[in-house]
């Protein structure tokens, strides 16, 4: 099924433009990649913070 972009018109005056299958697939992949990137960045920040906390505890002597 290869759906092309199409427009839906409603009586209330609003129009919706729906993406084609190819555009939809690309958009979904983009947001999936963006989500994975965001998760990796947050994980990396937490990991660095824990390392920093450990170094501070060692310096203070509260291990």
N, C-alpha and C positions, 0 to 999 in steps of 0.2 A: 504494500500500500504506500504510494508516494503522493501524499496530499500536497497540493500547491497552496500558496497563501490565498486566503479569501476574506472577504469583508461581510460582516453580518450587520444588517440595519434593523433597528427597533423603532416601534411607533413613537416612543417617548422622545426620539430625536438623537439617541446615542448610537454610535457606530463602533463596532469592534473589528479590529484587523487581526486575524489569526495567522500565526507563522506557518510556514511550510514545514514538512517533516524534517528536512535538512537543517533549517534554521533552528527548529526546536531541539534537535539532537545536539547541535553545536552549543546552544545556550545552556542546555542541561549539563553538558560536559564541562563548560566553563565554570558554572557554579559549583560543580562537584570538585573540580581542581582547586578552586578558590577556597572551598571549605576545608579540603585536606591540607592546603598550605597554611591556613589559619590555625588548624589544630597543631601542626608541626611547630609553628612559631610559638604558640602558647606553651607547648610542652618544653621547648628549648628554654624559654624564659624561666619556667618553674625550676628546671634542672639547674640553671645557672644560679638562681636565687638560693637553692638548697646548698650548693657548693659554697656560695658566699657566706651563708649562715654557718656552715661547718668551719670555714677558715676563721671567722670571727670568734666562734666558740673555742677553737684551739688557741687563738691569741689570748683570749681572756682567761682561759684555763678551766672552762666549764664543760668539758667533754663528758 
